[in-house]
Amino acid sequence: MRSISTIAIANLLLIAPCAHAQTADMSQVTCSDLSDAYAGDLVVIGSWLSGYYNAKRNNTVVNLKELGTNTQKVLQFCRTNPSVTAMQAVEQVTGAGH
């Protein structure tokens, strides 16, 4: 379920450069990028992150309440850690990388 929070965070946050780009290297997106992202881009990023971490866990269930809670946790973490990548933030806050 922690992987879901990673996706939720990505959904709430978006990278401004990705808004107009055809491709984006998600491993390079920072917390600072997320704070500059458009809402629509945040949904795409959040969905990608959620799918990525859930696939790693072979999890096909999405808990929307947990996703929202974890998203808020990631956003709070990002406010004080702007240079950290979004993926590192998700892993740090939710333990999704373990």
N, C-alpha and C positions, 0 to 999 in steps of 0.2 A: 504494500500500500504506500510505502514511502516513495516509490517510484512515481506514483500518481502525483504527488506533491510537486515533483520536479516538472512535470508537464503543466500543472496548474500555474506554476510560477512563470513558466515560459509563456503561457497564454496571457497572463496579465502584463507581462513585460515584452517590449519589442525593441529591436535594434533599428535605429534610424537608417543606417546604411543599407539594411536589408529591405527596407520598404520599397526601394526602387531597383534593387539588384535582382538579377535573374537567379543567382546562386548565393549561398552563404555557408561559410565553414562554421558550424555551430560550436566547434571547440574553441573558436576565437572570439566569440561573443562575450563581452564583459558586462558586469553589473552596471557600469556606467552607460554602456550601449542600451541596456534595457530601459534605463530611466529616460532615454531620449527617443524611444520607439513609439510608433503610433499604435493605438489600441488594436487595430486590425492585424498589425504585424505581430503583436503580442499573442494573439490567439493562435496564429500559425506557429510561432516559436514554442508556445506552451504545449500545443498539440504534438509537435515534433518531439520535444523533451519527454513528454509523458509516454509516447509510443516507444521511444528509445529505451527508457529505463524499465518500462513494463515488459518490453520484449526481452531484455536481458534477464528478467526474472520469470519469463514464460507466464506472465500474468495477463489475463484477458478481462479482468474485472476492474471497473473504474468506480471508486467511491468519491462522488462529487463533493461531499462535505469535507472529507479529508483533503481532497485536492485543493479546495479553497483555503483551508486552514494552513496547509503547507505552503501554498503560494504566498500567503501573508508573511509567513516566517522567512521565506526566501527574500522577499522584497525588503523586509526589515534588515536582514543580514546585508543585503546589497547596499543599503543606504550608508552603512558604515564601512563597507569594503568595495568601493567602486572599481578597483583594478582586478578583482577576482573574476574569473570567467563564470558565466551563468551556470555551466555544468559543474564547476567546482562548488559554487554556492549551493546548488541543489544537493550535491553529495554531502557537503558539510552539514547542512541543516537537516536533511532527511535520512542520511546514511544510505542513500540509493546506490552508491558506488560499491558497497560492500556485499 
